[in-house]
Structure formats: structure tokens, C-alpha cells
Amino acid sequence: MSIDIEENKSSSKSRYRPEIDGLRAFAVVAVIINHFNKEILPNGYLGVDIFFVISGFVITSSLYQRPSKNFKDFISGFYERRIKRLVPALSVFVLITSIAICLFNPFAGTTLKTGLSSLFGLSNIYLFKVSIDYFAQSTELNVFTHTWSLGVEEQFYILFPFLIWFSGFGRQTKNGARNLFLIVGALTIASLIGFIYLYPINQPAAYFLMPSRFWEMASGCLLFIGFQKSKYIEQLLDKIPPFLVMALIVGIMYLPMSWATASTVAVVVLSAMLIASLKKQTFAFKIFTHPKVVYIGLISYSLYLWHWGVLSISRWTIGIYWWTIPFQVALIFGLSIASFQYIETPLRKGNWFGKRWKTILVGGGMVVTLSGGLIVLGKPLKGQLYTGKEINTTKPTFLVGEECLENISENTKCYLINNKRKQTLWILGDSHANSIYSAGEQVANSNSMNLKLYSASGTPFPPIGHYRKSSKKKDLQSLDDFRLVEKELYKQIKVDDVILLSMRIPYHFGGTYYEHPPSDFFFIRTDGSFGSQENYFNEWIASVVNLANIAHKQGAKVIIQTPTPEWEKEEYKLCSNIQWFNQLQKRNCQIKSKFFIDEETGLYKHIFEKLNQLSRSNKNIYLFDTYKVVCPESTCSFTRDGVDIYRDDDHISFEWARDILAPEIYNFINEIQTIDK
């Protein structure tokens, strides 16, 4: 989304092209329609790519023959204009929207961090780091997801003025335009290749990061330079009917998502052609320069900011339905017009403090001050502004570090109950082991057993060499911890002990459908080389067989919990704790079971195949089918009989584990304990 509203109104009024603002209107309307309902305009999000091309064209135009005394004067003037255009409207939007979302979401940490990073032009990098899929439904609940495009443009503007100046273009040297064209052209080719290469294998990187988006803004720059240096190019593009180009752009917005890469490239090329072909003698020019169309283009920055905020908060509250749309559209335009008239325009055109360094300093101070406010909302005031009924957030008290075991780090938690019995129930695994602590407590007490629960987030048991790139240090430390736990287990294991392996198996071995792209995962073989996720699964199975053999010699048994259905991140928050403000909301709190376990297409198909084969071929490995307990019908639900089965998108709730899961585990253990007797 372009932040250069009216940038094409440079010091030379004769260079102002109102049709550019008309094109902005077309782009922002496409984006808004798509965000209201993807079925109406499936690829309307490509309006952002149109903005990128416009930005490159307009910013190059605004810097063309702009007088500057020296580099300091040039760069300070450039950033002063950026701050005056961006900071005021964005700051007000972030402040108001942050407070608003805290009224309806008591756990708005990720959203507030996105808003905080947006103030520094880094929200695209933050969203990439947390592996957000822009097209996932969960992104609609983050009120600041859309600021990623502002981050891309701001990062482009860090680099671009240096290219302008040192190429000679900004200093109006003889070969400045040629130098800039060659430099930007080379970078454009490299960026485009990177985008095409990354999109199929790492969509978040291709989508969110500036290097893979540089080519889009650079296309606008190259178009402007081409116009200045070659009348032939302009004359050639003049012959193209602009309505045909526009029709092609709209048509591309209906292509299937599998064509996303080609669609993006095509829209960028066609946007450049549309800018070039919009001439005064064409009917399309009259449409794009109609005063009302131009006005929508002028307020497009505020429209872009506020439309997503209004729609996202609507999804937390009343929802988006045919009868709500008129009110939501009115609110979007009301807030946008107010922002444009009372914040953008006066602060953009005003002479803040007379000196540029003061403007830059005060703009930075505003951002830092507001950042402090968001930190306060996220930490000391967490949940304090929430207007719904109180949510029970009580968590068990786990021991950490050496309280669990000597020489173990704080990454690993434990929950120990010493009933002074000979037999012990061992629960070992990642954070999913924590989730069933209450079930373990119930089972251990009912079965007259001790309980030893050890868990390390994101780490399997038995420990197998792996890490996620985003958490390498922590993952490797957790593996070392579990190796210590494994040694302790082998020392202490006794007759009639039960070892329950509780893990988010899809996270480790494939099956999560909305997070952690494959490129983030690394499996380390014993020889130091890297293997696939399938290699990782096979290695874990071999380790479980080894564990089962050792346990069998000692008279103990090994149980593996099967995986349970998962929910899209953030979406689950709409499924629990119905409040006064969301009672009209239609909730998608059910998933067809076949989505996970269908024999042909199920997401967990490969997991169940391997686990069943493992259990059949090893007499001392038993499968506790948690899946059937959680989802006994053809449709899986988030809540049953008024009680939430889950406490987030994939972890079983403590209450449900205690009341429902515990009796099932108790009965299962008693059944398998009698098999050999």
C-alpha cells in the first residue's frame, strides 16, 4: 500500500497526474472488496502490487530534477517528507486500534507486537518471523497484519534515495538517468528471480520481505526513466487501450491461487502499462480523473489503514454479514475522511518546526512514545481493558531446571508426585505433555502410582537431533536436557511402570497446516548430515522401538498418544468463551474428521499408518487413541457439553484432560497391565 499520497503533487504542479490518484482508488477498492469477501474478488489483494508500482513511479517522478544543495540536504528532505506523510496517520491508527482490540481480546500480545513493529516499518519482518500465512483465516484477526506492505515500502525507501543520489540521477548529472536505470534494472532482475524462486518453497519470505518485493516498486522507477529517455516507449504504450489493460487486471484477480506467482508478475506489468496508457484523449482517463474517484485515491492511505482495522475488530465482535456491511463501509469511510482531513493533510503540508532535523527528531519521538504505550498495553495492562467476562487462566505450577533433575536447563519443566509407590507413570514429551498434567495426576493417584512428567517445548521424546531455525539454540539445549531425562529413565524404570509419550506429532513429523514452513525445519543425522522430515520420523520410530525393548526387559510398558485435531491459530479464540460482544458471530468451531484421518487425503494419514504399523510389530508399544476420545464423531468440535476441549489451537485444556481424558487413560492402562498377567 502506497504511503505517498499526493506525492505526485510535487513542487511543480504541472507534473501532477490526477489519473494516478484514480488508479490508487481502483487499487484500494480492489483490496477492500477482497478483504470484505474473498469470493467476490478472490485476488483483489493484488491491488497492493498495483500500489507498489505506483510508488516506484511517483517517488522517482518526485525526485526528478528536484533541487538539492548537497547529499545532506537531499536525504534530510526526503526523510522529512516520509515522516510527515507516514507517522501521524499511522500513529493515530495504531493507538486507537490497539486500545480497541484490547477491549475484545484479552490475549492480544501478537497483535500488539505487530502494531509496535509497524511503527518502525518492521511489521513485515515480524510477520515473517512468526511464519504467518497471509492467506490464512487467522491473519484476519490481527488488526495490524496489513501494515506489512508499509514495512516493505519503508525499507525500499531506506535504499532508494541512496541509489537516486549516487547514480547521479538526484544530482542531475549527464549520465544519472542511465546509471540509475542500469543499477535498478539489475536489482530488479535479481529481485524478480528471488520472488519466483521463493514463492513455491517459502511463501512468507516471498510475500513479506522487501528484497523479494523490490522489483515491483523498481518497475515503476524504470517506467518513469524510460519515459524520460525514450519517446518511442511512450508512443508505443500510447497505442494500448487502457480499458483493455484494466479488464485484464480484473480478470487476473479471478485466477486460481495456484497461479499466484504468474498473477503477481502479470499485474505488475499491466499496472505499468496502465500508467503509461492513461492519456487525456481516452475515456478511461476521464473515469480515473473524475473528482470523486480522485478523492478516493487521495484518501487511499487512510482507507487502507482503517478498512482492515474495522473489518478485523468486526470479526472479533459482530462478524461481517450482508446486513453489517453498510455500517462497516460507513465507519471505514468516516474514519478515513477524518484521518485525511484532520491528521494527514494539515500535518503533511504544515511546517512543523522550521528545521528538518527537528521534524525528524519529533517524528521519532512520537514513535518511541507510542511504542511505550503499546508495551504497557501488552504487559502491565494485559487483559485489564477486556470487556468480556473473566477468563480462567490458572496454570499448574511446574518445576524448572535443576529442581527437576541435576544439570538440566530451565527449558525443561517437570511435574512430580511421590505417592511412595513402587510403580511410576512417566509422561514424557513436548508442551502437550504439560497439557495433560491434570490427567496424569488423576491417573497416578487412582492407580496408586508415582508421577514423573518431563516436558520441553518443541522437543520429542526419545530425543532425536533436530531444530527449528527460528529456535535453534533453545531446541538443541532441550535435546541435551532430554538426553539426561532418558538416562534417568533407564536407571529408574521398574516392573509395571508405564511410559506415556505425549507430543504434538504433526509438528515434528508433518501435518500442521498453517505454520512452520518446511524450510524452517532441520533434522540432523548421527553422521552430522541433514535429512528430511520423513527421515526424522523414521529415526524417532527406531528410538521408540529401542525404548520399548529396554522397558520390556524391566517389565514396563510404552504408550504413544495419537495426535488430535488442530485449529487455525487465533481462530480458536472465537470458539470459546462466548461474550456479550460476539453473540451474533457465526463460528467455525467444527472440522470434518476426514480432513485429518481420511485414508486417501487425511492430513494425519501418514502418521497413523506408521504408528499403527509400529504398534502391530512391537508387542510392548501401545497406542492410546486420543484422537477418538477428542473426536468420536465424523465432525470434530472445539467445545463439548459447554466445556472447551482445547485451551488454544492444539493443546488440550487442563479441565477437559482431568475430567474426560483421565478416566480413558486410567482404563487403558488397566487393560494393558492385565495383558501379560
Summary of the structure (lengths in Angstrom):
residues: 677
radius of gyration: 29.2
end to end distance: 70.1
largest distance: 95.1
contacts: 2269
relative contact order: 0.09
helix: 61%
strand: 8%
